Amino acid sequence: MTANPPSCATFCSSVSREYRPLAAAPSPRQRRALEDLVLVEEGRRASKLDRLRRSPTDVSGAGVAKVVDRHLNLRALGATTWDLSAVPSGRIAALARFAVQAWRPDLGVQLPPGDR
């Protein structure tokens, strides 16, 4: 006899407990900056997250400037100050792999106007 799969509520609860330390790490200002990363600005086809996750490929002075600009934008998020000691390193690595491959719609990000 096979075991019944966990109910959605049980599964969602365990996932939410697992990610709670990760969700609590950024300050409110940092959370706002992270939310802004997935928004597609008017007149653009991709979010800032999509642009930041791809490193510049041109080998030139302009390419180096783009790399430095990308680095400064990522550092400005302040993620280096987050205490993620409660999150298993394997989980962080898995999330990083997913983030590199995912498009904004795949992330399931839908920010209602009241949550901004």
N, C-alpha and C positions, 0 to 999 in steps of 0.2 A: 504494500500500500504506500502511495506517495504522500508526502506531507503537503498540506495546503499552503499555498504561497501566503506571505503576510498580507494583511489588508492594506489598502492605500494609506489609511490613517497611521497604522503602525510603521509602515515603511517611511512615510513622510516625516513622522516624528523622529525616527532614528536618524534620518538624513539631516533633519534640522538640528538635532543635538550635536551631530558630528561637525556641522559647519558653523555652529554658533560662535566658537572662539575666533574663527576666521572672519565672520561678519562683524564681530565686535572690535576687531583690531583697528580699523581706520577711525579717525576722529570725524565728527560731523562735516567739517570742511573737506576732509579727504574723501568722505563718502560722496559728497556733492561733485567733487572733481572726477571721481570714478564714474558716477552716473552720467556726467557730461561727455565722457569718452565714447559712450555708445550712441549718442545723439548724432543724427546726420544733419549737418548745417544746411540751411537753404542754399541751393545752387551747387551743392556737392553731391556726389554719388556714393561716397563712403564715409563712415564715421571716423573720428579721430583715432579710435582704437584700431580700425582696419589700417589706417595709415601708419600708426606707430609700430604695429607688429611686423611690418615689412621693413627690413633694413635697406637703405639706399645701396644700389649696385654700381653706380658710376664711379670709376676710379679717376678722380680729378679733384681739384681744389673745391669745387662746388659740392662734390660728393662727400668730401671730408666735412665740410660745413654742415651738410644735411645730417651726417652721423652725429656730430657734436650737438646739433639742435635736438635731435631725437633723444640723445642721452640726457640732455638737460630737461626735456619735457618729462621723461620717465622719472628722473630723480626728483622733480618738483612734486610728484605725487606723494612723496614722503614714505613710501613703503618700507624703506630701510629702518624706520623707527618702530614698526609693528612688532609686537611680541607674539610670535606664532609658535611658541614652544609647546602649546597644548594641541597643535595640529600635527599629525604624523607627517614626516617628510615625504613619504610615499604618496600621501594624499595631495600635498602641495605640488609634487612633480606631476601627478596625473592631471591636476587642474591646469598646470602650466602647459602641458601637451595639448589639452583640449582647447585652451585659449588661443594657442598658436594656429590651430586648424579651423576654429569656429568662425563663422560669419555672425554678424550681429543678430539676424533672425534666429540662428541656431541657439543663441544664448537664452532665448525666451525672455528677452528684456522688453518689457512694456511698462513704461513709467507713466502712471496716471498723472494728470496735471496737479492734483492735490498732494502727490508724493514728492514734488520737486522743491 
